[in-house]
Amino acid sequence: MLLQSHAKVNLYLKIGKKLKSGYHNIQSVMQPIQLHDNISFEKLNEDVITVQSNNPDLESKGNLAYKAAFILKDKFKVKEGIRISIEKTIPMSAGLGGGSSNAANTMVTLNKLWNLKIPQKKLVDIGAGIGSDVPFFIVGKTALVEGIGEKIKPLRKSVSLNIVLVNPGIKVSTSWAYRQFDKSKNKLSFRNKKDIKDLINAINKKDIKKISENVYNDFDVIMEKKYKIIKEIKTNFRK
């Protein structure tokens, strides 16, 4: 069984309160995009989970797809084995959610292959424990995402956008980005002037100009401060 495991972009991201769990509340609009990994699943006679990939770093138990398979197998006492093969195309540590997408695809597919009949809401709850982007990919549609990522409200209308992705090869750890945010949030004069409702209205009306005027991300200033090239890329695009 071969599937496309799509990336996403955050058209909007506002970071809220840090919780005792270490997660932050967020308010985001996430959009799936055409860029994707290829992921395939093969049943095994042995009672094991294996992951193979064109990127050797992914062939470990730290891989989110492995974690997703292990949690379902353990929780629902599955006695079958599975081989997960990942052809990685989505850049890693680039905010595009590739690992979370792989995990969500694994959960949705194994729910069918192992005939577990887990309702989507329950899958979303389990996925939230693996990573905050996993629930969005389980639902798989343009959505308002809140809470710690587990509250997914698909938008009434989707919109077709042309998006140019520029990857200058910088790897950014999500945990590092949140730590920087927590350190500097009291000094952030840039804090959001844009309302997420304006962006959602623009998407519902398929108004590309208004969408572009209302995209926003709390990490922007932190990233631009740390990596000057990001500011240069944006400046050149605006020109």
C-alpha positions in Angstrom: 0.0 0.0 0.0 1.7 3.2 -1.2 0.5 6.6 -0.1 1.5 10.3 -0.4 2.3 11.8 3.0 1.9 15.6 2.4 3.6 18.5 4.0 1.8 21.6 5.5 2.4 25.3 5.9 1.1 27.5 8.7 -0.7 30.4 7.2 -1.1 31.8 10.7 0.5 30.9 14.0 -0.1 32.6 17.3 1.6 31.0 20.4 -0.3 31.2 23.7 0.3 30.1 27.2 2.9 27.4 28.1 1.2 24.6 30.0 2.6 22.4 32.8 3.0 19.6 30.2 5.6 21.7 28.4 3.3 22.2 25.4 2.0 25.6 24.4 -1.6 26.5 23.4 -1.6 27.7 19.8 -4.0 29.3 17.4 -3.1 28.4 13.8 -4.5 27.9 10.3 -2.7 25.0 8.7 -2.8 24.2 5.0 -1.8 20.9 3.4 0.4 21.3 0.3 1.4 19.2 -2.7 5.0 18.5 -1.5 5.0 15.0 -0.1 7.0 12.0 1.0 6.0 8.5 -0.3 5.2 6.0 2.4 4.3 2.4 2.0 3.2 -0.4 4.3 3.7 -4.1 4.0 2.3 -6.7 6.4 5.0 -9.0 7.9 4.6 -12.6 9.2 7.0 -11.7 12.1 5.5 -9.8 15.0 7.8 -6.7 14.5 7.8 -3.1 13.3 10.5 -2.1 10.9 11.2 1.2 9.2 13.3 1.6 6.1 14.1 4.8 4.3 16.3 6.6 1.8 17.4 8.6 4.8 19.2 6.3 7.3 18.5 8.7 10.2 14.8 7.7 10.0 15.5 4.0 10.5 15.2 4.2 14.3 12.6 3.9 17.1 12.7 7.7 17.4 10.9 8.0 14.1 7.4 9.3 14.6 5.9 6.7 12.1 7.5 4.0 14.2 6.1 5.5 17.4 2.7 5.7 15.9 2.8 2.1 14.8 4.1 1.0 18.2 1.4 2.9 20.2 -1.4 1.3 18.1 0.1 -2.1 18.2 0.6 -2.0 22.0 -2.6 -0.2 22.9 -4.8 -2.6 20.8 -2.8 -5.8 21.4 -2.1 -6.3 17.7 0.0 -9.5 17.0 0.9 -8.7 13.4 4.1 -7.2 12.0 4.5 -4.2 9.6 7.2 -2.8 7.4 7.0 1.0 6.9 9.1 2.4 4.0 9.5 6.1 3.8 10.9 7.9 0.7 11.8 11.2 2.2 11.3 14.4 0.1 10.0 16.9 2.6 13.0 18.8 4.2 13.5 17.8 7.8 13.3 20.4 10.7 11.9 23.0 8.3 8.5 23.5 9.9 6.7 21.6 7.2 5.5 18.7 9.4 7.0 15.8 7.5 7.5 13.5 10.5 4.0 14.3 11.8 2.5 13.6 8.4 4.3 10.2 8.3 2.9 9.4 11.8 -0.6 10.4 10.9 -0.6 8.4 7.7 0.7 5.4 9.6 -2.1 5.7 12.2 -4.9 6.1 9.5 -3.5 3.2 7.4 -2.9 0.8 10.2 -6.3 1.5 11.6 -7.6 0.0 8.3 -5.0 -2.7 7.7 -5.3 -4.0 11.2 -9.1 -3.6 11.2 -9.1 -1.6 14.5 -12.1 0.5 13.7 -10.9 3.4 15.8 -13.1 6.5 15.3 -11.3 9.6 13.9 -11.7 11.6 17.2 -10.0 8.8 19.1 -7.2 8.7 16.6 -6.8 12.5 16.9 -6.5 12.1 20.8 -3.9 9.4 20.4 -2.0 11.4 17.7 -1.8 14.5 20.0 0.4 12.4 22.3 2.8 11.8 19.5 3.2 15.4 18.2 1.2 18.6 18.1 0.9 18.5 14.3 -0.2 14.9 14.0 -4.0 15.5 14.7 -4.1 18.0 11.8 -2.7 15.5 9.4 -5.1 12.8 10.6 -8.0 15.2 9.5 -6.0 16.3 6.4 -7.8 19.4 5.4 -7.2 23.2 5.7 -8.2 23.9 9.3 -8.3 26.2 12.3 -6.1 24.4 14.8 -6.2 25.3 18.5 -5.4 23.9 22.0 -2.1 22.0 21.8 -2.9 21.0 18.3 -5.7 18.6 19.1 -8.7 20.9 18.4 -9.2 20.7 14.6 -11.9 22.6 12.9 -11.8 22.2 9.0 -12.6 25.4 7.2 -15.9 25.5 5.3 -14.0 26.1 2.0 -10.5 25.1 0.9 -8.6 27.3 -1.5 -6.1 26.6 -4.2 -2.9 28.6 -3.7 0.4 28.7 -5.5 3.1 28.7 -2.8 6.8 29.1 -3.4 8.9 27.3 -0.7 12.4 28.4 -0.2 14.6 26.1 1.9 18.0 27.7 2.7 19.1 24.4 4.3 18.7 25.7 7.9 17.4 23.0 10.4 15.4 24.5 13.2 14.4 22.4 16.2 10.8 23.0 17.2 11.7 22.8 20.9 14.5 25.4 20.4 12.1 27.7 18.6 9.6 27.6 21.5 12.4 28.1 24.1 13.5 31.2 22.2 9.9 32.4 22.1 9.5 31.9 25.8 12.7 33.8 26.6 11.7 36.8 24.4 8.0 37.0 24.6 7.8 39.9 27.1 10.0 41.9 24.7 8.1 41.1 21.6 6.8 44.4 20.3 5.8 42.6 17.1 3.1 40.6 18.8 0.2 40.0 16.6 -1.7 42.9 15.0 -3.5 40.5 12.7 -6.8 38.7 13.5 -7.1 35.1 12.5 -10.8 35.7 11.6 -9.7 38.1 8.8 -7.5 35.3 7.3 -10.3 32.7 7.6 -12.8 35.1 5.9 -10.3 35.6 3.1 -9.9 31.9 2.6 -13.6 31.3 2.6 -14.0 34.1 -0.1 -10.9 32.7 -2.0 -9.4 36.2 -1.9 -5.7 35.5 -2.6 -4.7 39.2 -2.0 -6.5 39.3 1.4 -5.0 35.9 2.3 -1.5 37.2 1.6 -2.1 40.4 3.7 -3.2 38.3 6.7 -0.6 35.5 7.0 1.2 35.7 10.3 3.7 33.6 12.3 4.9 34.3 15.9 8.2 32.6 15.1 9.1 35.1 12.2 10.9 37.7 14.2 12.9 35.1 16.2 14.0 33.3 13.0 14.9 36.5 11.2 17.0 37.6 14.2 18.9 34.3 14.3 19.2 33.7 10.6 19.8 36.9 8.5 19.3 35.0 5.2 15.6 34.5 6.0 15.1 38.3 6.2 17.0 38.6 2.9 14.8 36.0 1.2 11.6 37.8 2.3 12.9 41.2 1.3 13.8 39.9 -2.2 10.3 38.3 -2.6 8.7 41.6 -1.7 10.7 43.4 -4.3 
